[in-house]
């Protein structure tokens, strides 16, 4: 059995229609949930992005013993165990923290591909004279916005954005690799993490008449200190627009799985690592107290045999459970180090 794992950074549990949201458009994942086992009480272990990947890859809680830092050279990881058991393993990602600065999360895989240009990815030094952003003091940082501009200034169509590029690469990889007896594909999509700057037609679905400053990469802080209520509300709509874009392009991957005849022998897992505050608790951030808006993840597993399809589970699950669960499903003994 093949495994396709799609991680979506910062996608809140309550920003899916299948989880009770009545205003965000996520038809692809809503349908996927109907075909999957859905875990309603999936919560963070180690927080945030990089510590969570430690948990997922090693079957161990990383924090507080291993917080935000590189993957250890001697760490036993899921891709390594799968390689030893005849699996072709691949990482496709645009999550810069996994590769930049020598963090080494590419190392356990047979091969890896990074889609360049998201958030802090050190990609371009292109010169430009000046960037004017209304309300710039409310944005994350001047250096960050300059970097964003270098990486985004030549976008022409939706397919030039990071999430569409990631899922296009995934679809292409599946087409080229469908003939392998068994494969494990880890897709690490940084979206819908900020900056929330999807194509305008997605924004128009949620905020067609907004006329204020569009703070698409806001500074972290206490909302009432620097954002008007209208600005804070619009930030939440930008996030919703980003979620809808991601949902659309995940749909293209699922369609490719079907068109290649892989559904009958491929388990697909789709999850998020944590959420974000959009004014709740007077916060615009993911930092601070870990209320459910941040600590709750979504997690859905579609088994090719339809096991537990449409069933919603209330057991508490966390990322450290990922490794033994996958290995058990594949009939591979779980190493003691990962149990």
PAKOL-409567 format. One record per residue (C-alpha): residue in three letters; x, y, z negated. Coordinates in nm, 3 decimals. Each point is the difference from the previous one (the first is absolute). Layout:
<badrens>
badren residuo->ALA&px->X&py->Y&pz->Z;
...
</badrens>
This chain:
<badrens>
badren residuo->UNK&px->0.000&py->0.000&pz->0.000;
badren residuo->UNK&px->0.123&py->0.348&pz->0.089;
badren residuo->UNK&px->-0.026&py->0.298&pz->-0.235;
badren residuo->UNK&px->-0.052&py->0.365&pz->0.098;
badren residuo->UNK&px->0.025&py->0.236&pz->-0.296;
badren residuo->UNK&px->-0.100&py->0.365&pz->0.047;
badren residuo->UNK&px->0.090&py->0.242&pz->-0.280;
badren residuo->UNK&px->-0.153&py->0.351&pz->0.006;
badren residuo->UNK&px->0.172&py->0.252&pz->-0.224;
badren residuo->UNK&px->-0.220&py->0.222&pz->-0.225;
badren residuo->UNK&px->-0.339&py->-0.121&pz->0.134;
badren residuo->UNK&px->-0.246&py->0.028&pz->-0.286;
badren residuo->UNK&px->-0.229&py->-0.291&pz->-0.086;
badren residuo->UNK&px->-0.306&py->0.223&pz->0.001;
badren residuo->UNK&px->0.074&py->0.139&pz->0.348;
badren residuo->UNK&px->-0.144&py->-0.298&pz->0.185;
badren residuo->UNK&px->-0.362&py->-0.048&pz->0.098;
badren residuo->UNK&px->0.009&py->-0.361&pz->-0.116;
badren residuo->UNK&px->0.093&py->0.121&pz->-0.349;
badren residuo->UNK&px->-0.302&py->0.225&pz->-0.029;
badren residuo->UNK&px->0.114&py->0.318&pz->0.172;
badren residuo->UNK&px->-0.290&py->0.145&pz->0.199;
badren residuo->UNK&px->0.179&py->0.283&pz->0.183;
badren residuo->UNK&px->0.332&py->-0.136&pz->0.129;
badren residuo->UNK&px->-0.008&py->-0.179&pz->0.336;
badren residuo->UNK&px->0.195&py->-0.330&pz->-0.026;
badren residuo->UNK&px->-0.194&py->-0.247&pz->0.216;
badren residuo->UNK&px->0.297&py->-0.225&pz->0.076;
badren residuo->UNK&px->0.094&py->-0.071&pz->-0.360;
badren residuo->UNK&px->-0.365&py->-0.019&pz->-0.101;
badren residuo->UNK&px->-0.046&py->-0.283&pz->0.252;
badren residuo->UNK&px->0.329&py->-0.158&pz->-0.102;
badren residuo->UNK&px->-0.119&py->-0.005&pz->-0.363;
badren residuo->UNK&px->-0.312&py->-0.191&pz->0.105;
badren residuo->UNK&px->0.229&py->-0.269&pz->0.142;
badren residuo->UNK&px->0.241&py->-0.004&pz->-0.295;
badren residuo->UNK&px->0.044&py->-0.072&pz->-0.366;
badren residuo->UNK&px->-0.013&py->0.345&pz->-0.163;
badren residuo->UNK&px->0.170&py->0.064&pz->-0.334;
badren residuo->UNK&px->-0.180&py->0.282&pz->-0.177;
badren residuo->UNK&px->0.236&py->0.014&pz->-0.298;
badren residuo->UNK&px->0.337&py->0.025&pz->0.170;
badren residuo->UNK&px->0.219&py->0.243&pz->-0.193;
badren residuo->UNK&px->0.353&py->0.131&pz->0.018;
badren residuo->UNK&px->0.284&py->-0.174&pz->-0.178;
badren residuo->UNK&px->0.316&py->0.200&pz->0.056;
badren residuo->UNK&px->-0.066&py->0.353&pz->0.128;
badren residuo->UNK&px->0.030&py->0.153&pz->0.257;
badren residuo->UNK&px->0.110&py->-0.087&pz->0.358;
badren residuo->UNK&px->0.343&py->-0.158&pz->-0.047;
badren residuo->UNK&px->-0.063&py->-0.170&pz->-0.338;
badren residuo->UNK&px->-0.319&py->-0.148&pz->0.146;
badren residuo->UNK&px->0.199&py->-0.151&pz->0.291;
badren residuo->UNK&px->0.236&py->-0.158&pz->-0.254;
badren residuo->UNK&px->-0.298&py->-0.171&pz->-0.163;
badren residuo->UNK&px->-0.141&py->-0.112&pz->0.335;
badren residuo->UNK&px->0.327&py->-0.137&pz->0.134;
badren residuo->UNK&px->0.133&py->-0.171&pz->-0.311;
badren residuo->UNK&px->-0.310&py->-0.122&pz->-0.183;
badren residuo->UNK&px->0.124&py->0.185&pz->-0.306;
badren residuo->UNK&px->-0.089&py->0.325&pz->-0.169;
badren residuo->UNK&px->0.275&py->0.244&pz->0.090;
badren residuo->UNK&px->-0.073&py->0.278&pz->-0.252;
badren residuo->UNK&px->0.133&py->0.075&pz->-0.252;
badren residuo->UNK&px->0.296&py->-0.231&pz->0.075;
badren residuo->UNK&px->0.040&py->0.114&pz->0.359;
badren residuo->UNK&px->-0.171&py->0.327&pz->0.076;
badren residuo->UNK&px->0.043&py->0.210&pz->0.318;
badren residuo->UNK&px->0.316&py->-0.140&pz->0.158;
badren residuo->UNK&px->0.148&py->-0.227&pz->0.270;
badren residuo->UNK&px->-0.078&py->-0.367&pz->0.039;
badren residuo->UNK&px->0.272&py->-0.195&pz->-0.181;
badren residuo->UNK&px->0.233&py->-0.200&pz->0.223;
badren residuo->UNK&px->-0.059&py->-0.319&pz->-0.198;
badren residuo->UNK&px->-0.378&py->0.037&pz->-0.031;
badren residuo->UNK&px->-0.204&py->-0.301&pz->0.106;
badren residuo->UNK&px->-0.277&py->0.128&pz->0.227;
badren residuo->UNK&px->-0.308&py->-0.134&pz->0.173;
badren residuo->UNK&px->0.142&py->0.044&pz->0.354;
badren residuo->UNK&px->0.312&py->-0.193&pz->-0.103;
badren residuo->UNK&px->-0.203&py->-0.290&pz->-0.136;
badren residuo->UNK&px->-0.212&py->-0.005&pz->0.315;
badren residuo->UNK&px->0.310&py->0.005&pz->0.222;
badren residuo->UNK&px->0.130&py->-0.305&pz->-0.185;
badren residuo->UNK&px->-0.331&py->-0.172&pz->0.076;
badren residuo->UNK&px->0.000&py->0.056&pz->0.376;
badren residuo->UNK&px->-0.179&py->0.333&pz->0.026;
badren residuo->UNK&px->0.100&py->0.281&pz->0.234;
badren residuo->UNK&px->-0.012&py->0.316&pz->-0.215;
badren residuo->UNK&px->-0.040&py->0.356&pz->0.123;
badren residuo->UNK&px->-0.037&py->0.344&pz->-0.157;
badren residuo->UNK&px->-0.162&py->0.287&pz->0.192;
badren residuo->UNK&px->-0.019&py->0.319&pz->-0.202;
badren residuo->UNK&px->0.004&py->0.378&pz->-0.006;
badren residuo->UNK&px->0.031&py->0.022&pz->-0.378;
badren residuo->UNK&px->0.332&py->0.186&pz->-0.017;
badren residuo->UNK&px->0.083&py->-0.094&pz->-0.358;
badren residuo->UNK&px->0.048&py->-0.366&pz->0.094;
badren residuo->UNK&px->0.285&py->0.065&pz->0.243;
badren residuo->UNK&px->0.138&py->0.352&pz->-0.054;
badren residuo->UNK&px->0.289&py->0.043&pz->-0.245;
badren residuo->UNK&px->0.094&py->-0.369&pz->0.021;
badren residuo->UNK&px->-0.297&py->-0.134&pz->-0.194;
badren residuo->UNK&px->0.028&py->-0.326&pz->0.190;
badren residuo->UNK&px->-0.355&py->-0.130&pz->0.022;
badren residuo->UNK&px->0.075&py->-0.098&pz->0.359;
badren residuo->UNK&px->0.270&py->-0.244&pz->-0.113;
badren residuo->UNK&px->-0.213&py->-0.310&pz->-0.081;
badren residuo->UNK&px->-0.169&py->-0.009&pz->0.341;
badren residuo->UNK&px->0.122&py->-0.157&pz->0.323;
badren residuo->UNK&px->-0.053&py->0.336&pz->0.167;
badren residuo->UNK&px->-0.155&py->0.341&pz->-0.067;
badren residuo->UNK&px->-0.124&py->0.304&pz->0.184;
badren residuo->UNK&px->-0.043&py->0.347&pz->-0.147;
badren residuo->UNK&px->-0.230&py->0.255&pz->0.156;
badren residuo->UNK&px->0.176&py->0.330&pz->-0.057;
badren residuo->UNK&px->-0.132&py->0.334&pz->-0.121;
badren residuo->UNK&px->-0.218&py->-0.043&pz->-0.307;
badren residuo->UNK&px->0.035&py->0.225&pz->-0.308;
badren residuo->UNK&px->0.359&py->-0.004&pz->-0.131;
badren residuo->UNK&px->0.145&py->-0.207&pz->0.284;
badren residuo->UNK&px->0.335&py->0.157&pz->0.095;
badren residuo->UNK&px->-0.066&py->-0.002&pz->0.372;
badren residuo->UNK&px->0.051&py->0.335&pz->0.170;
badren residuo->UNK&px->0.207&py->0.315&pz->-0.034;
badren residuo->UNK&px->-0.161&py->0.181&pz->0.297;
badren residuo->UNK&px->0.040&py->0.376&pz->-0.015;
badren residuo->UNK&px->-0.297&py->0.237&pz->-0.011;
badren residuo->UNK&px->-0.027&py->0.370&pz->-0.081;
badren residuo->UNK&px->-0.290&py->0.024&pz->-0.241;
badren residuo->UNK&px->-0.310&py->-0.182&pz->-0.123;
badren residuo->UNK&px->-0.293&py->0.205&pz->-0.127;
badren residuo->UNK&px->-0.237&py->-0.186&pz->-0.231;
badren residuo->UNK&px->-0.282&py->0.190&pz->-0.172;
badren residuo->UNK&px->0.008&py->-0.068&pz->-0.373;
badren residuo->UNK&px->0.350&py->-0.148&pz->0.024;
badren residuo->UNK&px->0.058&py->0.046&pz->-0.374;
badren residuo->UNK&px->-0.266&py->-0.268&pz->-0.058;
badren residuo->UNK&px->0.184&py->-0.256&pz->0.212;
badren residuo->UNK&px->0.243&py->-0.264&pz->-0.128;
badren residuo->UNK&px->0.324&py->0.187&pz->0.080;
badren residuo->UNK&px->0.152&py->0.221&pz->0.267;
badren residuo->UNK&px->0.261&py->-0.263&pz->0.084;
badren residuo->UNK&px->-0.268&py->-0.267&pz->0.026;
badren residuo->UNK&px->-0.213&py->0.208&pz->0.231;
badren residuo->UNK&px->0.299&py->0.076&pz->0.224;
badren residuo->UNK&px->0.072&py->-0.371&pz->0.022;
badren residuo->UNK&px->-0.366&py->-0.075&pz->0.073;
badren residuo->UNK&px->0.001&py->0.256&pz->0.282;
badren residuo->UNK&px->0.309&py->-0.151&pz->0.163;
badren residuo->UNK&px->-0.158&py->-0.343&pz->-0.008;
badren residuo->UNK&px->-0.348&py->0.101&pz->0.115;
badren residuo->UNK&px->0.057&py->0.285&pz->0.244;
badren residuo->UNK&px->0.005&py->-0.212&pz->0.317;
badren residuo->UNK&px->-0.318&py->-0.199&pz->-0.065;
badren residuo->UNK&px->-0.230&py->0.005&pz->0.301;
badren residuo->UNK&px->-0.264&py->-0.267&pz->-0.062;
badren residuo->UNK&px->-0.130&py->-0.215&pz->-0.283;
badren residuo->UNK&px->0.237&py->-0.278&pz->0.101;
badren residuo->UNK&px->0.294&py->0.224&pz->-0.096;
badren residuo->UNK&px->-0.097&py->-0.006&pz->-0.369;
badren residuo->UNK&px->0.169&py->-0.242&pz->-0.237;
badren residuo->UNK&px->-0.287&py->-0.233&pz->-0.091;
badren residuo->UNK&px->-0.099&py->-0.058&pz->0.365;
badren residuo->UNK&px->0.366&py->-0.059&pz->0.091;
badren residuo->UNK&px->0.039&py->-0.253&pz->-0.282;
badren residuo->UNK&px->-0.308&py->-0.195&pz->0.102;
badren residuo->UNK&px->0.097&py->0.012&pz->0.369;
badren residuo->UNK&px->0.336&py->-0.153&pz->-0.093;
badren residuo->UNK&px->-0.179&py->-0.264&pz->-0.206;
badren residuo->UNK&px->-0.227&py->-0.090&pz->0.291;
badren residuo->UNK&px->0.296&py->-0.020&pz->0.237;
badren residuo->UNK&px->0.194&py->-0.219&pz->-0.244;
badren residuo->UNK&px->-0.294&py->-0.236&pz->-0.037;
badren residuo->UNK&px->-0.029&py->-0.035&pz->0.376;
badren residuo->UNK&px->0.371&py->-0.079&pz->0.035;
badren residuo->UNK&px->0.011&py->-0.236&pz->-0.299;
badren residuo->UNK&px->-0.331&py->-0.186&pz->0.005;
badren residuo->UNK&px->0.182&py->-0.315&pz->0.118;
badren residuo->UNK&px->0.192&py->-0.053&pz->-0.324;
badren residuo->UNK&px->-0.116&py->-0.298&pz->-0.204;
badren residuo->UNK&px->-0.023&py->0.214&pz->-0.315;
badren residuo->UNK&px->0.068&py->0.366&pz->-0.064;
badren residuo->UNK&px->-0.027&py->0.249&pz->-0.282;
badren residuo->UNK&px->-0.050&py->0.363&pz->0.105;
badren residuo->UNK&px->0.021&py->0.273&pz->-0.264;
badren residuo->UNK&px->-0.145&py->0.330&pz->0.123;
badren residuo->UNK&px->0.075&py->0.295&pz->-0.228;
badren residuo->UNK&px->-0.202&py->0.300&pz->0.119;
badren residuo->UNK&px->0.078&py->0.320&pz->-0.191;
badren residuo->UNK&px->-0.331&py->0.156&pz->0.103;
badren residuo->UNK&px->-0.235&py->0.111&pz->-0.144;
badren residuo->UNK&px->0.274&py->0.142&pz->-0.224;
badren residuo->UNK&px->0.050&py->0.376&pz->0.031;
badren residuo->UNK&px->0.057&py->0.208&pz->0.205;
badren residuo->UNK&px->-0.366&py->-0.022&pz->0.105;
badren residuo->UNK&px->0.021&py->0.131&pz->0.354;
badren residuo->UNK&px->-0.200&py->-0.233&pz->0.227;
badren residuo->UNK&px->-0.122&py->0.111&pz->0.344;
badren residuo->UNK&px->-0.263&py->0.271&pz->-0.022;
badren residuo->UNK&px->-0.283&py->-0.217&pz->0.127;
badren residuo->UNK&px->0.025&py->-0.208&pz->-0.318;
badren residuo->UNK&px->-0.002&py->0.312&pz->-0.217;
badren residuo->UNK&px->-0.305&py->0.135&pz->0.186;
badren residuo->UNK&px->-0.201&py->-0.303&pz->-0.117;
badren residuo->UNK&px->0.034&py->0.119&pz->-0.360;
badren residuo->UNK&px->0.067&py->0.374&pz->0.012;
badren residuo->UNK&px->-0.129&py->0.145&pz->0.329;
badren residuo->UNK&px->-0.067&py->0.347&pz->-0.139;
badren residuo->UNK&px->0.290&py->0.052&pz->-0.241;
badren residuo->UNK&px->0.169&py->0.338&pz->0.044;
badren residuo->UNK&px->0.248&py->0.019&pz->-0.289;
badren residuo->UNK&px->0.366&py->-0.100&pz->-0.022;
badren residuo->UNK&px->0.061&py->-0.366&pz->0.081;
badren residuo->UNK&px->0.236&py->-0.118&pz->-0.274;
badren residuo->UNK&px->0.086&py->-0.334&pz->0.158;
badren residuo->UNK&px->0.307&py->-0.071&pz->-0.216;
badren residuo->UNK&px->-0.084&py->0.157&pz->-0.335;
badren residuo->UNK&px->0.234&py->0.049&pz->-0.289;
badren residuo->UNK&px->-0.070&py->-0.221&pz->-0.300;
badren residuo->UNK&px->-0.152&py->0.166&pz->-0.299;
badren residuo->UNK&px->-0.311&py->0.108&pz->-0.188;
badren residuo->UNK&px->-0.256&py->0.078&pz->0.270;
badren residuo->UNK&px->-0.157&py->0.300&pz->-0.167;
badren residuo->UNK&px->0.339&py->0.171&pz->-0.033;
badren residuo->UNK&px->0.061&py->0.050&pz->0.371;
badren residuo->UNK&px->-0.284&py->-0.138&pz->0.217;
badren residuo->UNK&px->-0.346&py->0.147&pz->0.055;
badren residuo->UNK&px->-0.287&py->-0.249&pz->-0.028;
badren residuo->UNK&px->-0.049&py->0.024&pz->0.377;
badren residuo->UNK&px->0.368&py->-0.076&pz->0.066;
badren residuo->UNK&px->-0.004&py->-0.297&pz->-0.235;
badren residuo->UNK&px->-0.316&py->-0.136&pz->0.162;
badren residuo->UNK&px->0.154&py->0.040&pz->0.344;
badren residuo->UNK&px->0.313&py->-0.190&pz->-0.106;
badren residuo->UNK&px->-0.226&py->-0.290&pz->-0.092;
badren residuo->UNK&px->-0.161&py->0.016&pz->0.344;
badren residuo->UNK&px->0.340&py->-0.003&pz->0.169;
badren residuo->UNK&px->0.078&py->-0.318&pz->-0.190;
badren residuo->UNK&px->-0.331&py->-0.149&pz->0.112;
badren residuo->UNK&px->0.086&py->0.087&pz->0.359;
badren residuo->UNK&px->0.336&py->-0.172&pz->-0.038;
badren residuo->UNK&px->-0.173&py->-0.311&pz->-0.137;
badren residuo->UNK&px->-0.233&py->-0.011&pz->0.298;
badren residuo->UNK&px->0.294&py->0.026&pz->0.240;
badren residuo->UNK&px->0.175&py->-0.286&pz->-0.180;
badren residuo->UNK&px->-0.316&py->-0.209&pz->0.006;
badren residuo->UNK&px->-0.031&py->0.050&pz->0.376;
badren residuo->UNK&px->0.352&py->-0.120&pz->0.073;
badren residuo->UNK&px->-0.011&py->-0.294&pz->-0.239;
badren residuo->UNK&px->-0.296&py->-0.101&pz->0.212;
badren residuo->UNK&px->0.227&py->-0.021&pz->0.304;
badren residuo->UNK&px->0.225&py->-0.245&pz->-0.182;
badren residuo->UNK&px->-0.295&py->-0.216&pz->-0.102;
badren residuo->UNK&px->-0.124&py->0.004&pz->0.358;
badren residuo->UNK&px->0.345&py->-0.112&pz->0.119;
badren residuo->UNK&px->-0.002&py->-0.286&pz->-0.249;
badren residuo->UNK&px->-0.333&py->-0.113&pz->0.144;
badren residuo->UNK&px->0.097&py->0.044&pz->0.365;
badren residuo->UNK&px->0.317&py->-0.206&pz->-0.051;
badren residuo->UNK&px->-0.198&py->-0.283&pz->-0.161;
badren residuo->UNK&px->0.180&py->0.045&pz->-0.331;
badren residuo->UNK&px->-0.303&py->0.039&pz->-0.225;
badren residuo->UNK&px->-0.037&py->-0.376&pz->-0.041;
badren residuo->UNK&px->0.348&py->-0.043&pz->-0.151;
badren residuo->UNK&px->0.086&py->0.339&pz->-0.152;
badren residuo->UNK&px->-0.073&py->0.129&pz->-0.348;
badren residuo->UNK&px->-0.032&py->0.380&pz->-0.008;
badren residuo->UNK&px->0.046&py->0.198&pz->-0.321;
badren residuo->UNK&px->-0.075&py->0.373&pz->-0.009;
badren residuo->UNK&px->0.063&py->0.205&pz->-0.314;
badren residuo->UNK&px->0.106&py->0.336&pz->-0.142;
badren residuo->UNK&px->0.266&py->0.068&pz->-0.261;
badren residuo->UNK&px->-0.170&py->0.280&pz->-0.198;
badren residuo->UNK&px->-0.223&py->0.305&pz->0.037;
badren residuo->UNK&px->0.020&py->0.377&pz->-0.040;
badren residuo->UNK&px->-0.183&py->0.273&pz->-0.191;
badren residuo->UNK&px->-0.197&py->0.255&pz->0.202;
badren residuo->UNK&px->-0.106&py->0.230&pz->-0.280;
badren residuo->UNK&px->-0.118&py->-0.272&pz->-0.235;
badren residuo->UNK&px->0.129&py->0.069&pz->-0.352;
badren residuo->UNK&px->0.100&py->0.341&pz->0.145;
badren residuo->UNK&px->0.293&py->-0.164&pz->0.179;
badren residuo->UNK&px->0.131&py->0.019&pz->0.354;
badren residuo->UNK&px->0.260&py->-0.275&pz->-0.009;
badren residuo->UNK&px->0.057&py->-0.366&pz->-0.072;
badren residuo->UNK&px->0.216&py->0.077&pz->-0.302;
badren residuo->UNK&px->-0.114&py->0.028&pz->-0.358;
badren residuo->UNK&px->-0.243&py->-0.225&pz->-0.188;
badren residuo->UNK&px->-0.090&py->-0.312&pz->0.199;
badren residuo->UNK&px->-0.376&py->0.031&pz->0.024;
badren residuo->UNK&px->-0.186&py->-0.242&pz->0.232;
badren residuo->UNK&px->0.017&py->0.244&pz->0.292;
badren residuo->UNK&px->0.374&py->-0.076&pz->0.012;
badren residuo->UNK&px->0.041&py->-0.336&pz->-0.174;
badren residuo->UNK&px->-0.262&py->-0.195&pz->0.198;
badren residuo->UNK&px->0.091&py->-0.164&pz->0.330;
badren residuo->UNK&px->-0.210&py->-0.158&pz->0.268;
badren residuo->UNK&px->0.084&py->-0.359&pz->0.095;
badren residuo->UNK&px->-0.165&py->-0.224&pz->0.259;
badren residuo->UNK&px->0.112&py->-0.344&pz->0.125;
badren residuo->UNK&px->-0.146&py->-0.159&pz->0.313;
badren residuo->UNK&px->0.077&py->-0.371&pz->0.016;
badren residuo->UNK&px->-0.018&py->-0.168&pz->0.341;
badren residuo->UNK&px->-0.228&py->-0.270&pz->-0.143;
badren residuo->UNK&px->-0.237&py->0.262&pz->-0.140;
badren residuo->UNK&px->0.078&py->-0.087&pz->-0.363;
badren residuo->UNK&px->-0.198&py->0.233&pz->-0.233;
badren residuo->UNK&px->-0.104&py->0.221&pz->0.294;
badren residuo->UNK&px->-0.226&py->0.278&pz->-0.126;
badren residuo->UNK&px->0.060&py->-0.090&pz->-0.365;
badren residuo->UNK&px->0.106&py->0.272&pz->-0.244;
badren residuo->UNK&px->0.220&py->-0.102&pz->-0.291;
badren residuo->UNK&px->0.014&py->0.176&pz->-0.337;
badren residuo->UNK&px->0.317&py->-0.160&pz->-0.134;
badren residuo->UNK&px->0.286&py->0.239&pz->-0.078;
badren residuo->UNK&px->0.274&py->-0.030&pz->0.264;
badren residuo->UNK&px->0.325&py->0.192&pz->0.049;
badren residuo->UNK&px->0.281&py->0.014&pz->0.260;
badren residuo->UNK&px->0.220&py->-0.244&pz->-0.194;
badren residuo->UNK&px->-0.265&py->-0.264&pz->0.079;
badren residuo->UNK&px->0.061&py->0.042&pz->0.374;
badren residuo->UNK&px->0.299&py->-0.232&pz->0.047;
badren residuo->UNK&px->-0.133&py->-0.308&pz->-0.183;
badren residuo->UNK&px->-0.341&py->0.046&pz->0.161;
badren residuo->UNK&px->0.143&py->0.007&pz->0.353;
badren residuo->UNK&px->0.233&py->-0.293&pz->-0.061;
badren residuo->UNK&px->-0.277&py->-0.205&pz->-0.155;
badren residuo->UNK&px->-0.228&py->0.070&pz->0.298;
badren residuo->UNK&px->0.277&py->-0.118&pz->0.235;
badren residuo->UNK&px->0.072&py->-0.314&pz->-0.199;
badren residuo->UNK&px->0.351&py->0.112&pz->-0.094;
badren residuo->UNK&px->0.132&py->-0.064&pz->-0.349;
badren residuo->UNK&px->0.035&py->0.320&pz->-0.200;
badren residuo->UNK&px->0.358&py->0.040&pz->-0.125;
badren residuo->UNK&px->0.021&py->0.021&pz->-0.377;
badren residuo->UNK&px->0.142&py->0.350&pz->0.034;
badren residuo->UNK&px->-0.324&py->0.112&pz->0.166;
badren residuo->UNK&px->-0.259&py->-0.188&pz->-0.203;
</badrens>
